[in-house]
Amino acid sequence: MARNLRFNGTGSGGGGCPSVHEDLDSGEVVVHGPPLTDPEDIAQLQHLNEGEVPIVVPRDLLVDFAPRTRTPRIVDLDAFGKLFATFEHTAWRLETRRRFASDEVTDTYAQFVAGRPVEWDYEDDWCRNVRAQTALGKRFERVRIVDSPPTPGQLYLLDNARRNCAVGEDIRNLWRTDAERLRLPSEDFWIFDSRLVALLNFDADDRLVDVELITEPAAVNRYAQVRDAARHFAIRYDAFAANL
């Protein structure tokens, strides 16, 4: 079975080598770089077994991108909600789930699945805050992953995007097959100001339970790389919906 590898980072300016990957299942670390080939250098190595290949990597590569043991910093939903008023520049989200339990208990969801026009509220707390923050020059952006065929929850959010974009968001979509090709994670998260990640934790019934805040620079950098790839390939929601 293939390893479940995540790219942690590279020490090169642009060539992508040497690099560090982490096996998310076993916790093992995979490092690749130029091999050590000088026989006199190799002769100084201890415990180099048959089949092993010594490689050379910059010290900073391991300092910056080797995985670290950390204690999760969990916050409740009230503390999470305050981040949407206190961020300074950008709030960006990757949505990867097929459904949200919180959507399915709303009147708008009932209208949608019944095939009726959805009566969206443009004056709820979320819309008022988005308008207020974007008026200050801040940005709200999302990329939503969509299955083929889309789930009812994903189609509902495509309809919802009309309202959210009307009040100031930028929402784009990406097919799940493309997300998998890009090796995007299945995590659902927000990035605030490229310095804070809010990782959303759901239970087995697709209900949001709590949020883990991540501030370690190397970890935030990994999520920022995911953001850049997703944003580059995603399609604005209206163009995406037109091709369904």
Summary of the structure (lengths in Angstrom):
residues: 244
radius of gyration: 21.6
end to end distance: 34.3
largest distance: 76.6
contacts: 655
relative contact order: 0.15
helix: 36%
strand: 25%
